[in-house]
């Protein structure tokens, strides 16, 4: 492993990003997350239940598993390809446009799916399409944002996860009640938010900075860098905990919390929506404060550590106190931790990239941590359910263990304070 190669943040040519650029970039990130977060938290569980009521948990796990495999493979390929073509194509925006169009088509396929196989194929194609835009969007942080603004911009773009979650909770879970209306809302939301950034990026024609050369495009050499590998394993562990919460929260509410007795007049997905709303509010606040402070103090690791441990505390609260108000307290803690960890971790990762010239490729490798987590989460969930006789509390207990490891391991990073 290399000891201390130059990082993406060491390049002095990066000028401060303008407010309009940050605003449009933040909107695009929110739109990209709207494209898949509500799918995982609400739309996919409900679709699995509609197709196979008796085997909904197993179907959900299988679809999430193979969709994540497709996402991981496509993320690396798209990242490397966008590194190669960004000069010739005037940036990464054509990939984002192609991903947006393809994702809209795939949502139509999900709507028409009426069998386990049809749903599986539609979700795999959607994951391939989503990564056409998500990886190039993430690479923009390394391409255009200087180190002094990475925490701030990560804070704004970190709003994407909680706001997409809030969109799914309130708009899809509480307000809209039919599958068709929910899918149309997702399509409209992602289109309206991503398109302005595509237009702005397309008008620039050329990236505004001198780009370093691309080296060893089709390579996972970044994992040989010690700090990059540590950050990779940390992200994988915490994201596994997050994915387990996302996948099984609705079923947990239905099975473990006596929701029909506590909230007899509320649909389970509506209660899910209000819970996610509460956790989202805390996620936004802690994320923005953490991103700002990590810039001011020039320290990232301590915030990542605290965020991961708070995620673990939230998952453990769900496991130990499943009756009300335990789930509310657990999700608030979970939201606080996920917001703080996710935002500051993005800034940290942008600073441990071994090469800015290969930012897309290396971010594609780093994103394997997320897609691998989405593969591991349903596997761990299915195994835990089998061993525990279907007790979902143990799934959240396992999630807490993953989050603790991910939080503590970040202390081994050396190049970033």
N, C-alpha and C positions, 0 to 999 in steps of 0.2 A: 504494500500500500504506500502511496505517496505521502510525504510528510506535510508539506504546506505549499501546494501549487497556487499560482495566482487564481483568485476567485473572480466571479462575474462582477462583483462589486468594486474591484480594484481599478477598473478601466476609467480614466479621468475624463473621457470625452462625453459622458452622459450629461446633458443639460437638464435643469429642473423642468419637470413636466408642468404644462399649463393647466389651469383649472378646467377649461373645456375638455381637454384630453382626458383628465382624470374622471370627469363627470361621465363622458361617453363610455369610457372604459369600465367604470363601475356599473353603468347600466347594462353593458354587454355581459358582464360577469353575472349579474342578477338574472338576466334573461337565460343564460346558459344553465344556471342552476335550476331555474323554473322548468327547464326542459327535462330534468331528471329527478329532482328531489321529491316533488309531489307524486311522481310515478312510483317511487320506492315506498314512500310513507303511506299512501292512500290508494292510488289508482291500481297498482299492481296487486296488492292484497285483495281489493274488492273484485278485480277481474278474476283472480284465481278462485275466489269464493263462488263467483257466478258460474264459472266453468266446471268446477269440481268441489262442491260444498263439503263432501266428506274428506277429501284429501287436499284441502286448500293449503295447509302448512307445508306439506311435502312438495306440492306443485310450486308454491312460492319459492321454496328453497332451491329447487332444481332450476327454475327460470332465472333466479338471481345468480346462481352459480355459473351457468353457461353464458349468461349475458356479461358477467364480469370477466370471464376468460376472453371473450371477444373484445371487450373494452381494453384489456391489458395489451393484447397483441396489436390492436389498431393504434393505440396511443403511441407506442414506440415507432411504428412505421410512419405515422403522420408527423410526429415530431422531427424525425430525421429528414423526411421529405420537405417539410416546411423550412428547415435550415438550408437545404440545397436551393430551394426555389424562391426564397424571399427577395433576392436581388433581382432575378429575372421577372418576377411577378409584381415587383414594387411593394413587397411586404408580405405579411401572412394573411391579409384579409381575404384573398380568394378562397382559402381553405375554410375560413369561418363562414363565408357565404354558402359554399357547397354543403357544409355541415348543417346549416340552418334549413336549407331547402330539403335535404335528404331526411332530416329529422321530422319535418312536417309530414312528409309522405309516410314515414314509418308510424307516426301516431294514427294515421288512417288505417294502417294494417292492424294495429293493436285494437282499434275499435271494431274491426271486422272479424277478429279472431274469435272462434267459437269452439275451439278444442285445445287441449294441452299443447299439441304440436304446433298449431297455428300461433298460439301465444308465445311459445318458445322462439319460433322463427322471427316473429315480429320484434321481440325484445332484443334478440341478437343483432338484427339489422339496425335497430334504433341505437344500440350501444356503439356500433361501428360508425353510425352517422354522427352521434354526439361528439365522438372524439375527433372528428374532422374539424370541429370548431373549438373544443375545450382546450386541447393541447396548444394550438397557436395562440389562444387568448392568454393562457398562463405564461407563455414565453414572452409576451409583451412586457411583463414586469422586469425581466432580465434585460430585454432589448433596449428599453427606453427610460427606466426609472433609476435615478442615482441612489446610492446607498442612504443618503441623508433623507430620502423621501420614501424608502421602501416600507418602513413601518406604517407611515401615514397612509400610503396608497393601499397597502395590505389591509389596513383598517377599513378603508372605504370598500374595497373589493371583497373584504371579509363579510360585509353585509349581505353578500349574495346568498350564502347558505341560510342564515336566519330569515331573511326576507322571502326567499323561495319557500322555506318551511312555513312561514306565516301565510303566504299566498295559498299554499296547499291546505293549511288548517282552516282559514277563515273563508276564502272564496270557494274552494272545492269541498271542504268538509262541512262547513256550516251553512253557507249560502246556497250553493248549487246542489242539486239532488239527483241529477241524471248523469249517466256516463257520457252521453253525447255533449251536454253542456260543459262538463268538466274538461273534456278533451279540447273543445273549441276554446275554452278559456286559456288553457296551457299554450295552444298554438298562437293565439293572439298575444299573450303576454311575452312569449319568447321573441316573436317577430318584432313587436314594437320596441323592445328594449335592445335587441342586438343590431337591428338595421342602422340606427344612427352611427354606431361605431364603425360599421362596415363602410358607410358613406364617407365618414371623416378619414378613415385609413386609406380608402381608395383614392381620395383627392390628393393625398400627400405624394402618391406615385412612388416615392423613394423614401426609405427610412432616413431619419434626420441625423443619424450618427454614422461614423465610419465603422463598418462591421468587421470584426476579426474573421480570419479564415475558418472554414469548416474543415475539421479533421476527423478521420476515421468515422464516417457518418454512421454506418451500420454496426455499431459497437456498443457494448455495455461496459466500456472501460471505466466509466465514472464510478462503478461500484468498487473499483480498486482503491479509490481515494477514501481514507479512513473516516474523515468527517462526513462525507457524503453517505457512506454506508451506515454510520451511526444514526444520522438523520432519517435515512430510509427505514431502518428498523423501528425507530421511535414512531414515525408516522404510521407504519404498518400496524403496530400494536394498538395505538390509540384509535385509528380509523376502524379497526376490527371491532372495538367496543362501540363506536358510534354506529357502525353498520348493524350490529346486533340489536341496538336500541331501535333503530329505524325500522328494521324488518319485523320485529316481534312486538312492538309496543301496542298495536291495535289488538292483536290476539291476547296479549297480556291483560289488557283492560277488560276484554270480554270474559276471560277465563279465571283470573286470579283476584279481581278487585270487587266482585259482586256488583258490577256496574248497573245491572238491571234493577237492583234494590236501592242503591244509592241515588241513581239518576233515572228513575223509571220513565220520565217523559222525554229523555234525550236519546237520540241515536248514538251508537258507539262511536261512529266516525265524527259526530259533532263534539262529543266529550274529548276525543282525541284532538280535535281542532282547538278546543279551548286550552287543553294542556300544553300543546305545542306553542300556542300563542304566549302563554306565560313563560315558557322556557326561552322562546325567541326574544322576548323583551330583555331578559337578563343577558342573553348571548350578545345582543347588539351593544349594550352598555359596556359590558366587560371587554368585549373585543376592541371597541374604539378606544377605550381608556388604555388598554394594554398595548395596542399598536402605537399610540402617541407616546406613552411612557418609555417604550422600548427604544424609540428614536431619541428621546430626550436624554435618557440615561445611557444610551449606546450599549444596552444589554438585552439579549434575547432569551438566553437559556433559562433564567429564573422564571420568566413569564410562561415559557413553554412547560416547565416543570409544574408550576402551580396549576396551570390549566389542565394538564393531564391528570393530576391528582384529584382535581375537582370533578372531572368526568368520572373517575373511579368512585368518588363519594356518592355521586348521583346514582350510578348503577347499583351500588351496594345498598343504598336506601330503598331502591325499587325491590331488591331481593329480600331485604329484612322486614320491610314495612309495606306490604302490598295493599293493606286496607287504607281507606281514606283517613287523613290527607297525605298518607305516605307517597302515593304516586305523584301528587302535586309537588311536594318537597323534592322528590327525586328528580323530576324533570326540570325544576328550576335550577338545581345544582348542576345537572347535566348540561343545561343550556349555558350556564356561566362558564363551565369548563371548556365546552366545545368552542364557544366564541373566543375565549382567551387563547386557547391552544391553537386553533385553526389560523387565526390572523397573525399571531407572532411567529408561528412555525413557517408560514409562507414567506415572511421576510427573512427568517433564518436560512431557509433553503435557497432563496435567491442569492444569498451571500456565500454559500458553500459550494455552489456550482463550480466544477473544476475549470470550465471554459465557457465564456460568454458566446464564443463563436458556435458552440454546439448546445446552446441553451435549449432549443426545442428537443433535440435528441435526449439530453440529460434529464430534462423535465419529464419526457416520456418514460424514461427509466424510473424516475422518482414516482411517477404516477402509478407504476406497477404496485407500489406500496398500497395505494388506495384500491386498485382493482383486485389485488391479491387479498386485501382485507374483505372485499365484497364476496370473494370466493370462499375464504376461510370462515366468515361469519355464519353463512347458512350451514356449512359443514359442521362447525362447532355446535351450532344450534340444534341441528338434527341429531348429532351424537349425544348431546346433553339431554335432549328430550327422550331419546331412546333409553338412556341409562337411568333417567330420573322418572320414568313413567309419565312423561308429558308435563312435568312441573316446570313452568316457564320462569319461576323465581330463580332456579339454578342457572338459566341462560344469562340472566342479568348478573348473577354472581360471577360467572365466567368472564363476562364483559369487564367487570371491575378489575380482575386480575390482569387482563390485557392492558387496560389503561394505566395501571400502576407501573408495569414494566416499561411501557412507552414513555411515561413521564420521567422516571428515574434515569433511564438510559441516555437521555439527552445531555446529561451532565458530562458525558465523555467527549462531546464536541470540543475541539481546541481552538479553531480559527475564529470562531464567533464568541464574544464574551456573554 
